[in-house]
Amino acid sequence: MPLWLRRSLITLAVLAAVLVAALAWLAASFDANRYKGLLIDWMRENKARTLVIDGPIGLAVFPRIEVRLSKVRLSEHRRSDEFMALEEATLAVQVMPLLRQQLVIDRVAARGVRVVYTHDAQGRRNIDDLLAPAPPAAKEGAASAPPKALTFDISAVELKDLQATVKDVPLGLAGRFTVQELSTGRLADGAESPLRFVGQAALTEPALNASVDLSGQLKLSLPSGAPASVALSKLQLALRGDGFKVKQLDARVSGALAYDGASGALRADDLELQVSGERLGMTLKDTKLELGTLRFEPAQRALQLDKLDLKLAGRSANNAVNATLVWPRLEVKGDALEGSALKGSASVKGAQSLQLEFESQAPSGSFERIRVPGVKIAVKGSGDGRSVSGEARADLTLAPQPLAVALDALNLRLAFTDPALAPVNLALQGQAKASAKDASWRLDGAINEQKFSASGKADLDRPVPRVQAEARFAALDLTRFVTPPAAGAKPAADAPAGKAPIDLGGLKALDGTFSLRATSLVYPPYRVADAAFDATLAAGTLRVSQLSGRAWSGRFTAQATAQAAAQPSEQRIALKLDASDVNVAQLLTDVAQFKKLEGTGRVTADITTRGASIDAFKQQLGGKAALQLHDGAVRGINLAKVLRQWRSAVTLNKDAVQAASAEEKTDFSEITASFDIKDGVARSNDLSAKSPFVRVGGEGLVDIGRGRVDYLARATVTGTSEGQGGADLEALKGVTVPVQLVGPFEAVDYKVQWSAVSAELLKGAAKKALSDRAKGALGGLLGGGAAAPAASGASAPTPKEQIKEKAAEQLKKLFGR
């Protein structure tokens, strides 16, 4: 053996012996408590975090360094809140590869791990201090060469019972992820490893509560100094639960996916997606998307798509819903593009049917703008005697990066027929575009001869989209879209429509501003000229700053709010109304189906309500209302006619009940009243109605929630013109006649309280007789004459008897006897 070789072997043996002895000494002399203190102090001094290690630290040093920790807790940066906790963790690193700048990890295992991750709106994360590099140590002389990057190789990863609580504001992500199992084989550059993941996602943003089961073959590419790449083959992914606004979601993905971190390229092969679930009343069953090949290489300006096939199947109510879309081929390389036309269909079959046929011409363009010209959608539907037919044409433009879509030269023609309505023809032209961040549109069209224009934009790059939209109509008559009620039909007092739930939760789906103008707006029974509507929607609250126009022969302005709530019973609506010079009969008939009052004047209201249905809104109504009318009338009773019949009614001394009559009414030159409304009941005590022969006051209530009236009107005769009762009313002049109005809005009864009139007439007659007696006595004193002597043998009547006789004579005259 050569001398140099022998000396080298001896040297290596000595070094090995020294190394083994050093490692043996390290293992034997290892003091866990000492290293605990070092770790705790280092974390406190360098990271401003509190580290607690309640369990023992285990260490093995050869042939691998293996560290075992248990019962560890770590606080947030400069706060005592828990950032991470673990029950048990093991990390094993081979020693010899470290000498070659390689990190070879035999095993990573952990159990019972809890971690909290936050990312606020300003971009600050609670792990920034842990990721920050350590400041470089100051060195004298020339700067040292940068350290060589470590390569790593992990033999296996095994994690169980891991919980991660996440609050990421920029991503709109909040909730908890639970990892029941995460295991891999070897993880190293270029190595393929089996992957198994079983977990649960319980998120509040976006709403998701689902289990995740993932398996496949994982391959990592970890080039030195470059972003990592990942490929997943034999992929099997199952997602089950509620999420993405889908109930009973069952989604399954299979195939192969790959992502290149350096170039941003994405590749998919034999990808298949199957989805079942329920959303918006539609149940999807085995909806399938198949994709033979997808290549997206933005750095090379290349896109390839082969065999895109979508099949949708489901049910909505009692209707079967089906849709298909086929795109056989698309290949883009820079400015060169080849591809085939799109083709598809959609149908709804049941009591009502609808069929859509979709096709296009062959695409053209470049990587930045893929143009699909001549897109055509034919529409045909029928059911219950109704029908719709027409078509839409447009040129479709797709931009892959960033993803965006545009419709140009949009031209839509639809014709609607309904046995109960006049035919409706819709024509629409314009353009629209959308991306992941925003959307905009500009449209012009006509509904029959009614022209309109609409425009708007939407900011989609936020948790709640914000929309700005406006529309202008020369005339908008919606009569064509509202089926008139059957002749003679009357709404039931407890109509199901009043009890049907109303959910304002849809107001939370959008934020924005909205504007509508119409020279003429007709929506039966409302007819409005110069209609103006301006509103804002934010955080589930709709605020109408302007609602105005000319209606009911006058003009009105209003402001309103509608507020959604977590509990439908707490939904709130408020309205302020000021209507001047209006025909109150038309207004009350349209708004409340109340047809008992006529006149022209002003109506004001400031009301609020809450609830989950129309009936609840009525019963929770509160606020104030008032009216000031001239040249008015109360329908249902002719007060002059009733009062002319007072003689027979008073003789019977019985209150008379009279059903309201649509032909009868009492005219007034002026009517005013105000109402305090609480719990759906409007109370008034200041009614004032005037006419040439009568003045009416009163008090009572109008139960809006139950649609009933209970009001006591007091009519006082002040004049006796021939047209209003003539001489028959002379005897009632100055007498107050109580009239009780009782019953439902559609059938109010008028009860004239003649018993009270009789008492007042008797009281008046007695007063007159006493007055006449007093006048006679006073005349005798002043004139000095003696009273006529009594008949021979008869005693003179006493003063009390004379008053009774006088009263009886007055009553005889009063009743014409």
PyMOL commands that set and color helices and strands:
alter all, ss='L'
color gray80, all
select helices_A, chain A and resi 3-29+32-47+96-100+128-131+298-300+478-481+496-499+504-509+568-570+584-592+614-619+639-644+646-652+722-724+726-732+754-783+799-814
alter helices_A, ss='H'
color red, helices_A
select strands_A, chain A and resi 51-53+58-60+64-75+82-94+102-119+151-154+157-168+173-184+187-188+192-205+208-221+229-243+246-259+266-279+282-297+302-316+319-333+336-339+343-349+353-359+364-365+370-383+386-399+404-418+421-435+438-447+450-459+466-473+476-477+511-523+526-538+541-551+554-563+572-583+597-610+622-636+656-659+661-678+681-690+694-703+708-717+736-744+749-752
alter strands_A, ss='S'
color yellow, strands_A
deselect
rebuild
show_as cartoon
